[in-house]
Amino acid sequence: MATIHFKGKSYVQNHHLTLKHHHLVPNPDASLTDKISLHDNLIIHGDNLLALKALLPTYAGKVKCIYIDPPYNTGNEGWIYNDNVNSPMMQEWLKANQPIDKEDLARHDKWLCMMMPRLKLLRELLRDDGVIFISIDDNEVHHLRMLMDEIFGESNWVGTIVWKNATDNNPTNVAVEHEYIFCFAKNKTQLPSEWKSPISDIKQKLIEVGDKLNKNCTDTDKLQQSYSQWFKENKAYLSPLDRYKYIDFGGVYTGSQSVHNPGREGYRYDVIHQETGKPCKQPLMGYRFPEATMKELLAQNKILFGQNENKIIELKVYAKEYEDKLSSLIMIDGRIGAYDVKKLFPQSKRRFDNPKPVQLIKQLLSFTVKDCDVVLDSFAGSGTMAHAVLALNQEDGGKRKFILIEMEGYAESLTAERVRRVIQGIPTAKDEALKNVLGGSFSFFELGDPVEMQAILEGDSLPVYEDLARYVFYTATGDEFDPAKVDRERNFIGENKDFEVYLLYQPDLNYLRSTSLDLDKAEKLGLPESNCKKRLVFAPMKYLDTETLERYRIEYCQLPFEIYKFKE
């Protein structure tokens, strides 16, 4: 298999293994929950590389879907390479502390060095049947594909989505109107043969009802009356297609699709009302279609008018046009993302560059995650991922969970605040959808100090028992630590299929200097049966010989000098 080579690769390909585990420190004031927990929806403020490592003890192999929107490396984004990799060349990059621009001859190398360790940790967090989506554009699309092939395996490529997100009216040789979304699986053989939206059956039912009523009705009014009666009787089962309230001889349709241009000035022209003969009221930012497209829609009877020209027209969309398969071509105006944020923060003058539309992320998630699945976004930005998860949960009653990681200073003021507003609803919002209470909760964590063995030895920074137990248990077994299984009386912190794990520790230097694994403590564990699991006992010292350790099936692991990873 072809591999990608770049400056610095030899220093970063195993960098994720050398990273220290960091504490995740709860921030109650920034959270929206009755009980802060790592098993709640999470928003984490801190370097995403270190935060991903900190999540491993709790979420390794448990995330169903990852979506990330990393810097596209256009040369205009102002991101800085800041991973503290131990090599003279990398230290020179760090010393420069300069934003990556188009004049930086190493910008592609730096981008790849930034992405490689993060992608390796993301892969560890994925379930065996999990998938990752990555947005990218032409600046790094070829490098990213080769990097993904190397880390995830070429055989685990699921597909590449072309997202047509813009209309380019600039004078260029080729109008660039798209971006890409790569999709890779952790293990493609674990995926279903086909992804179908859970609303495919609802869509098919609406089509069938529309066809049946069209065969039996020739009068438009009677057709709508019959459908309205059926709709009323079945509305409870039609979510999220319960906006499809209308019918004509083309089938069941919705009239709630906006024609306005989100975010900035669109097209300006007059659309004449069919009854009054007067120009219809234009959307605030103009139309999102050019006039030629509008004429085609009018000719196809795809435009809906109000009773008079004072109501803004709407776009008619038939149920049969609803996308119920994940297509390799998605057409969603990219400016909708900025409009989503602006509606939530109408008074804010802050401009957030290119946030992804909620509609786009919902479309990806609706095919790949089910009830109770965990999704993760380690370049969280404005928090679109959480908004999409909460919206999906409201539509189908699901209990999907999100994990957001954001390193910038706006993690609390923008990312978490956006999630808070969509959970609680905004009564004063002009958009009806934003008035709705989506419900939910989240726990906000800050990235804390690293778990330093030398600091434990010297007594400089002693972690609480549970934090060290979490680190020790995951490092030793590769499995998730469950605090509910801790028995401090026995020093027991958990077990997996191979080991029972014990930790003799207190955040007290005198305890560490005077506590040892001795015969008395070994006898309290009891002599094991012949098929008993091996016991991993972490303690500052031991006063037992090899024969005694073998008799009690104990593997002694010294604290604080070293932690052994037994899984591999």
Secondary structure, 3 states (H helix, E strand, C coil): CCCCCCCCHHHHCCHHHHCCCEEEEECHHHCECCCCCCCCCEEEECCHHHHHHHHHHHHCCCEEEEEECCCCCCCCCCCCCCCCCCCHHHHHHHHHCCCCCCCCCCHHHHHHHHHHHHHHHHHHHEEEEEEEEEEECCCCHHHHHHHHHHHHCHHHEEEEEEEECCCCCCCCCCCCCEEEEEEEECCHHHCCCCCECCCHHHHHHHHHHHHHHHHHCCCHHHHHHHHHHHHHHHHHHCCCCCCCCEEECCEEEEEEECCECCCCCCECCCCECCCCCCECCCCCCCECCCHHHHHHHHHCCCEECCCCCCCCCEEEEEHHHCCCECCCEEECCCCHHHHHHHHHCCCCCCCCCCCCCHHHHHHHHHHHCCCCCEEEECCCCCCHHHHHHHHHHHHHCCCCEEEEEECCHHHHHHHHHHHHHHHHCCCCCCCHHHHCCCCCCEEEEEEEEECCHHHHHHCCCCCCHHHHHHHHHHHHHCCCCCHHHCECCCCEEEECCCEEEEECCCCCHHHHHHCCECHHHHHHHCCCCCCCCEEEEEECCECCCHHHHHHCCEEEEECCCCCCCCCC
